Amino acid sequence: MLLRQPTTFWYSVALLVACTIGIGMYGMPYVFAQAGFGVGFLFLIVLTIFLLTSNLLYGEIILRTHTRHQFVGYIRRYLGPWAHYLNLFNFWISMYGSFLGILVVNGKFLSSALATFHLNVSPSVLAISMFLLIAFLAYAGLKTVSHVDLAVMLVAVAIVFLIGIFGVPHFAWNNFYFSTGTAWFLPFGVILFALNGLNGIPLMREVLVGKERLYRRAIVWGTLIPAVLYLVFILTVVGVSGQGTSPEAISGLLASLGPWIVFIGSLFGFLTSTTIFLSLLTSFRTSLREDFQLRRKGDFLLPLLPPLVFFLLGVQNFIGIISLVGGVAVSIDMILLLFVYAKAKNHGDRIPEYSISIPKFVLYGMMLIFALGAIYTLVI
């Protein structure tokens, strides 16, 4: 079936992959090295299962609802004002935090890649320039985004495995600890941030209109592909750098793999951060239209100006930004999603193409874990 429908299926998968893979990947090797590879791996397995379950549940919510919305709209429809205002606050924090984190590294990645060819351009200038270009591409619409996503997904897969191939000869197996005895919870927020592709689920539905039977399978592929790519990348970086793994992963590889690995890694970072920015802006624009009834062209500036202002003011703590967004904002989103799912099961107005059966105690357990994770992230 996949061979008969390669275009729509793989474009939809690419949308979710592109909404998932991003700058969070570059923080993962560092937190694995700090907490211990074994501890990080357990977090990755458990959170991948949780996020896959959440993505499938969100897909079912969308299929059970006749009217099109983004996540904010589904919260308002099924949970009412109290959850809507909570999610509204969380929505803006998540989006702006994600945009800001991307701005912090996007210009640096491109600047590092160009420096390989002795072209020295200011990271700030490149970040602002790319910011404007990405905004234009997002404004061009969903079709442009989906085609760009597919191309970048294929390049991303190739580059990750290329780094892995060159990194294997430099592996030192004594770099892998089950636990370092410190920072054991550090991977939680960064992994959640890196695995979160919630904004891509409604966009996938737009691509698969009339082919909703492929929706569940596309969600599974689109969720697992990033997790596998992350694991390959983490194995390579931690295996080569060990405790010397840098926060952005790439510079720690320079001594062992040489300057070209910096170029490849920087290029990949630039591509993925650009793509995730493009997808997030598209989702944000759709939400402004569908959930906030903002349709003027000037309203498109709402997601653009605040992160740019904070960037220019010097808010550039990369790990701190993605940990906070992942550990707190994404956890709150997941809790609200589970409440929406429970409500949509009984109050949806459309028969879905697929339905997931999950015991209530599993849903409550997931809610508890996300809640404790958010609280612990704030405390530490």
C-alpha positions in Angstrom: 0.0 0.0 0.0 2.9 2.4 0.8 4.3 1.8 -2.7 0.9 2.7 -4.3 0.6 6.0 -2.3 4.2 7.2 -1.8 3.6 10.8 -2.2 0.8 11.6 0.3 2.0 9.0 2.8 5.6 10.0 2.9 4.8 13.8 2.7 2.7 13.3 5.8 5.4 11.3 7.5 7.9 14.0 6.6 5.7 16.7 8.1 5.7 14.9 11.5 9.4 14.1 11.3 10.2 17.7 10.4 8.0 19.0 13.3 9.9 16.6 15.6 13.5 16.6 14.6 15.2 19.9 15.5 17.5 21.7 17.8 16.6 19.4 20.7 18.6 16.6 19.1 21.8 18.6 19.7 21.2 18.8 23.4 20.6 15.1 23.8 24.2 13.8 23.7 25.2 16.2 26.4 22.4 15.2 28.8 23.1 11.5 28.1 26.8 12.1 29.0 26.0 14.0 32.1 23.4 11.6 33.5 24.9 8.4 32.1 24.0 6.7 28.8 22.0 4.0 30.5 19.8 6.5 32.4 19.4 8.6 29.2 18.5 5.5 27.2 15.8 4.5 29.7 14.3 8.0 29.5 14.4 7.8 25.7 12.6 4.5 25.5 9.9 5.4 28.0 9.3 8.9 26.6 9.2 7.6 23.0 6.4 5.1 24.1 4.6 8.0 25.8 4.9 10.4 22.9 3.9 7.7 20.4 0.8 7.0 22.4 0.0 10.7 22.8 0.5 11.3 19.0 -1.9 8.4 18.2 -4.5 9.6 20.7 -4.2 13.1 19.2 -4.8 11.7 15.7 -7.9 9.9 17.0 -9.1 13.2 18.5 -8.7 14.9 15.2 -10.6 12.1 13.4 -13.4 12.2 15.9 -13.9 16.0 15.4 -15.6 17.3 12.3 -14.4 20.9 12.6 -10.7 21.5 11.9 -8.6 23.0 14.7 -5.1 23.2 16.0 -4.3 21.9 19.6 -5.6 25.1 21.2 -9.0 24.7 19.5 -9.4 21.1 20.6 -8.7 22.1 24.2 -11.3 24.8 24.1 -13.9 22.6 22.4 -13.7 19.6 24.7 -12.5 21.0 28.1 -13.9 24.5 28.3 -12.6 27.9 29.4 -10.4 26.8 32.4 -8.3 24.5 30.3 -8.4 26.8 27.3 -6.8 29.7 29.2 -4.2 27.4 30.8 -3.3 25.9 27.4 -3.4 29.3 25.8 -0.7 30.5 28.2 1.3 27.3 27.7 0.8 27.5 23.9 2.5 30.9 23.6 5.3 30.0 26.0 6.0 26.8 24.1 6.0 28.5 20.7 8.1 31.5 21.7 10.5 29.2 23.6 10.9 27.0 20.6 11.4 29.9 18.2 13.9 31.5 20.6 15.9 28.2 21.0 16.0 27.8 17.2 17.1 31.4 16.7 19.9 30.9 19.2 21.5 28.1 17.2 20.4 28.6 13.6 22.7 31.4 12.8 25.6 29.7 14.7 25.1 26.5 12.7 25.2 28.3 9.3 28.1 30.5 10.4 30.1 27.4 11.4 29.3 25.7 8.1 30.4 28.7 6.0 33.5 29.1 8.1 34.7 25.7 6.7 35.1 27.5 3.4 36.7 30.6 5.0 33.5 32.6 4.7 33.2 34.5 8.0 29.7 35.9 8.5 28.2 37.0 11.8 25.9 34.4 13.4 23.5 37.1 14.4 23.2 38.5 10.9 22.7 35.0 9.5 20.1 34.2 12.2 18.0 37.3 11.4 18.4 36.7 7.6 17.2 33.1 7.9 14.4 34.2 10.3 13.0 36.4 7.5 13.5 33.8 4.8 11.7 31.1 6.9 8.9 33.5 7.6 8.4 34.0 3.9 8.4 30.2 3.2 5.9 29.6 5.9 3.7 32.3 4.5 3.9 30.6 1.1 1.6 27.8 2.5 1.4 24.1 3.4 2.3 22.7 0.0 5.7 24.4 0.0 6.3 23.3 3.6 5.5 19.6 2.9 7.8 19.5 -0.2 10.7 21.1 1.8 10.1 18.7 4.7 10.4 15.6 2.5 13.7 16.8 1.0 15.2 17.8 4.3 14.1 14.5 6.0 16.0 12.5 3.4 19.1 14.6 3.8 18.8 14.5 7.5 18.7 10.7 7.5 21.8 10.5 5.2 23.8 13.0 7.3 23.1 11.3 10.7 24.2 7.9 9.4 27.2 9.5 7.7 28.3 10.9 11.0 27.7 7.5 12.6 29.9 5.8 10.0 32.8 8.2 10.5 32.4 8.1 14.2 32.5 4.3 14.8 36.3 3.9 14.4 36.7 6.5 17.1 34.4 4.8 19.6 35.6 4.3 23.1 33.2 1.9 24.9 34.4 3.1 28.3 32.6 6.4 27.5 29.3 4.6 28.1 28.2 4.6 31.8 24.8 3.4 33.0 24.8 6.3 35.5 27.2 8.9 36.5 25.4 9.3 39.9 24.5 12.9 39.2 22.1 14.9 37.0 19.9 11.7 36.6 16.8 13.8 35.7 18.5 16.1 33.2 17.5 14.1 30.1 13.7 14.4 30.9 13.0 17.9 29.6 15.5 17.8 26.7 14.2 14.5 25.4 10.6 15.6 25.7 11.4 18.8 23.8 13.3 16.8 21.1 10.5 14.2 20.7 7.6 16.6 20.7 6.0 16.9 17.3 2.4 17.6 18.4 2.0 20.5 16.0 2.6 18.2 13.0 -0.3 15.9 13.7 -3.1 18.2 12.3 -0.8 19.1 9.4 -0.6 15.4 8.5 -4.4 15.2 8.3 -4.4 18.1 5.8 -2.0 16.1 3.5 -4.0 12.9 4.0 -7.5 14.2 3.2 -9.4 11.4 1.6 -6.7 8.9 2.7 -7.3 8.9 6.5 -6.8 5.1 6.5 -3.0 5.8 6.3 -3.1 8.3 9.2 -2.3 5.9 12.1 0.6 4.2 10.2 2.0 7.6 9.2 1.9 8.7 12.8 3.8 5.6 13.9 6.5 6.1 11.3 6.7 9.8 11.9 7.3 9.3 15.6 9.7 6.4 15.5 12.0 7.7 12.8 13.2 10.7 14.9 13.8 8.4 17.9 16.0 6.1 15.9 17.9 9.0 14.4 18.4 10.5 17.8 19.8 7.2 19.2 22.3 6.9 16.3 23.4 10.4 16.8 23.7 10.1 20.6 25.7 6.8 20.3 28.1 8.4 17.9 28.7 11.6 19.9 28.9 10.1 23.3 31.0 7.2 22.0 33.5 9.6 20.6 33.4 12.5 23.1 32.4 10.8 26.4 32.4 13.2 29.3 33.8 15.9 27.0 30.6 16.0 25.0 29.7 19.7 24.4 26.2 21.2 25.0 25.6 21.5 21.3 27.3 18.1 20.5 29.4 19.2 17.5 32.4 21.1 18.8 33.3 18.2 21.1 33.9 16.0 18.0 36.4 18.3 16.4 39.6 16.8 18.0 38.7 13.2 17.0 36.8 13.7 13.7 38.3 16.9 12.3 36.9 20.1 10.8 34.7 18.4 8.2 32.5 16.8 10.9 31.9 20.4 12.2 30.7 21.3 8.7 28.5 18.2 8.3 27.1 18.6 11.8 26.5 22.3 11.4 24.9 21.8 8.0 22.5 19.2 9.5 21.8 21.5 12.5 21.0 24.4 10.1 18.7 22.2 8.0 16.8 20.7 10.9 16.4 24.0 12.8 15.3 25.7 9.6 12.7 23.0 8.9 11.3 22.9 12.4 11.0 26.7 12.4 9.2 26.5 9.0 6.8 23.9 10.3 6.2 25.6 13.6 5.4 28.9 11.9 3.0 27.2 9.5 1.2 25.6 12.5 1.2 28.9 14.4 -0.2 30.7 11.4 -3.0 28.1 11.0 -3.8 28.3 14.7 -4.1 32.1 14.5 -6.6 31.7 11.7 -8.6 28.7 13.0 -8.4 29.1 16.8 -8.0 32.9 17.3 -9.9 34.1 14.2 -7.0 36.4 13.3 -7.0 36.7 9.5 -5.3 40.0 8.7 -1.8 39.8 7.1 -0.4 41.8 9.9 -1.4 39.2 12.4 1.4 37.0 11.0 3.8 39.1 12.9 2.6 37.8 16.3 4.8 34.7 16.3 7.7 36.5 14.8 8.5 39.7 16.8 8.7 38.5 20.5 11.4 35.8 20.0 13.4 38.1 17.8 13.2 40.8 20.5 14.3 38.4 23.2 17.1 37.1 20.9 18.4 40.7 20.4 18.2 41.3 24.2 20.6 38.4 24.8 18.3 35.6 26.0 20.4 32.7 24.6 20.8 29.9 27.2 20.2 27.0 24.8 20.0 24.1 27.2 18.0 26.1 29.8 15.4 27.1 27.1 14.7 23.7 25.7 14.7 22.0 29.2 12.1 24.5 30.4 9.9 24.2 27.3 10.2 20.4 27.3 10.0 19.6 31.0 7.2 22.0 31.8 5.3 23.2 28.7 5.3 19.9 26.8 4.3 18.0 30.0 1.3 20.3 30.5 0.3 19.8 26.9 0.5 16.0 27.3 -1.7 16.1 30.4 -4.3 18.3 28.7 -4.2 16.0 25.6 -5.1 13.0 27.7 -8.0 14.8 29.2 -9.2 15.9 25.7 -8.9 12.3 24.5 -11.1 11.0 27.4 -13.8 13.6 26.5 -13.6 13.2 22.7 -14.2 9.4 23.1 -17.8 10.2 24.2 -18.5 13.6 22.7 -16.9 13.5 19.3 -19.1 14.2 16.2 -17.3 12.0 13.7 -16.6 8.3 13.4 -12.8 7.9 13.3 -10.9 5.8 10.9 -9.0 4.2 13.8 -9.5 3.9 17.5 -7.1 3.2 20.3 -8.1 1.2 23.4 -6.1 2.2 26.5 -7.0 1.3 30.1 -7.8 4.3 32.3 -5.1 3.4 34.8 -2.5 3.8 32.0 -3.8 7.2 31.1 -3.8 8.3 34.8 -0.2 6.9 35.2 1.0 9.0 32.2 -0.7 12.1 33.6 1.0 11.5 37.0 4.4 11.1 35.4 4.1 14.2 33.3 2.9 16.2 36.3 5.7 15.1 38.5 8.2 15.7 35.7 7.0 19.3 35.2 7.1 20.0 39.0 10.6 18.5 39.3 11.9 20.5 36.3 10.7 23.7 38.0 12.2 22.7 41.3 15.6 21.9 40.1 
